[in-house]
Amino acid sequence: MDGLIGYNLRRAYLVIARDFAQSLAGVDLGPVQFTILTLIDANPGCTQNIIAKAISIKRTNFVALLDGLEAQGLAERRPSPTDRRSHALYLTHAGQTMLADLKPRIIAHEQKFAAIMSSAEADLLRDLLVRLRRVGADSADETEI
């Protein structure tokens, strides 16, 4: 099994996901919700469709996730200034505060795994993972933002 890429990716993911969850201990957020908040923070005013495509989540599933973030008071929808059919997404003050508090935890989480490799190896790993992610990916399913 050690010779199988998929097997090793899955096993590594499980270790990383478990550590990520421990990094967010005490906070009612999972990795997807954290990603959504991070993308909204980096792209204030972007639409639901853009964020959903960027993380390859169906629009209907994204709406439920965003509803949860709104219920927690972390994100909000506002009418889009350019398209009356869509909503622009923003973090609330509470969302900005939570994200600022969580970023050092996530940086420490990332550094724990990056510490086992050189900077060049970490760059190579990220590059390889992006390439693997794109194998067979439909460009309509994922948007870079």
C-alpha positions in Angstrom: 0.0 0.0 0.0 2.9 2.4 0.6 3.5 2.5 -3.1 0.0 3.9 -3.8 -0.4 7.7 -4.2 -4.0 7.7 -3.3 -3.6 5.6 -0.2 -0.7 7.8 1.1 -2.6 11.0 0.4 -5.6 9.7 2.3 -3.6 8.6 5.3 -1.7 11.9 5.3 -5.0 13.8 5.0 -6.4 12.0 8.1 -3.4 13.0 10.2 -3.5 16.6 9.0 -7.3 16.8 9.4 -7.1 15.5 12.9 -4.5 18.0 13.9 -6.4 20.8 12.1 -9.5 19.9 14.2 -7.3 20.1 17.4 -6.1 23.5 16.3 -9.7 24.7 16.1 -10.6 23.2 19.5 -13.2 25.2 21.3 -14.4 26.9 18.1 -17.6 25.7 16.3 -16.0 25.7 12.8 -14.8 22.9 10.6 -12.2 23.1 7.8 -14.7 24.1 5.1 -16.2 26.9 7.2 -12.7 28.1 8.1 -11.9 28.1 4.3 -15.0 30.1 3.5 -14.3 32.7 6.1 -10.7 33.0 4.9 -11.8 33.4 1.3 -14.4 36.0 2.2 -11.8 37.9 4.2 -9.4 37.9 1.2 -12.2 38.8 -1.3 -14.8 41.0 0.5 -17.8 41.5 -1.7 -17.4 38.4 -3.8 -20.4 36.4 -4.6 -21.6 33.0 -3.2 -21.0 31.4 -6.6 -17.4 32.5 -6.8 -16.6 31.1 -3.3 -18.5 27.9 -4.0 -16.7 27.3 -7.2 -13.3 28.1 -5.6 -13.7 25.3 -3.1 -15.7 23.0 -5.5 -18.9 22.9 -3.4 -22.3 22.7 -5.0 -24.2 26.0 -4.7 -27.0 24.4 -2.6 -24.5 22.9 -0.2 -22.7 26.2 0.0 -25.9 28.1 0.9 -26.4 25.8 3.9 -22.8 26.4 5.1 -23.2 30.2 4.7 -26.5 30.1 6.5 -24.6 28.5 9.4 -21.9 31.2 9.4 -24.6 33.8 9.3 -26.4 32.2 12.2 -23.1 32.3 14.2 -22.8 36.0 13.3 -19.6 35.5 11.4 -20.5 36.4 7.8 -23.3 38.3 6.1 -24.9 38.6 2.7 -25.5 42.0 1.2 -27.1 42.9 -2.1 -24.5 42.9 -4.8 -23.8 46.4 -6.1 -23.2 45.0 -9.6 -25.8 42.1 -9.9 -29.2 42.3 -8.3 -29.6 38.5 -8.7 -26.7 37.7 -6.3 -25.4 38.6 -2.9 -22.0 40.0 -1.9 -20.4 38.3 1.0 -18.6 40.0 3.9 -17.3 39.0 7.3 -18.9 40.6 10.3 -16.8 42.2 13.0 -17.2 38.9 15.0 -16.0 37.0 11.9 -13.0 39.2 11.5 -12.1 38.9 15.1 -12.5 35.1 15.1 -10.4 34.7 12.0 -7.7 36.9 13.5 -7.7 34.7 16.6 -7.6 31.5 14.6 -4.8 32.4 12.1 -1.9 31.9 14.5 -3.3 28.5 15.4 -3.5 27.5 11.7 0.0 28.9 11.0 1.3 26.7 13.9 -0.6 23.8 12.5 0.9 24.3 9.0 4.4 24.8 10.5 4.2 21.5 12.3 3.9 19.6 9.0 6.2 21.9 7.1 8.9 21.4 9.7 9.6 17.8 8.5 10.8 19.1 5.1 12.9 21.9 3.6 11.3 25.0 2.2 12.0 23.7 -1.3 10.4 20.4 -0.5 7.3 22.2 1.0 7.0 24.3 -2.2 7.3 21.1 -4.3 4.7 19.3 -2.3 2.2 22.2 -2.6 2.9 22.3 -6.4 2.4 18.5 -6.7 -0.8 18.6 -4.7 -2.2 21.4 -6.9 -1.3 19.4 -10.0 -3.0 16.3 -8.6 -6.0 18.3 -7.7 -6.3 19.5 -11.2 -6.0 16.0 -12.8 -9.4 15.4 -14.5 -10.9 18.5 -12.9 -13.4 20.3 -15.0 -12.5 24.0 -15.2 -16.2 24.8 -14.6 -16.0 23.1 -11.2 -13.2 25.1 -9.7 -12.4 28.8 -9.8 -9.1 30.3 -8.6 -9.6 33.4 -6.4 
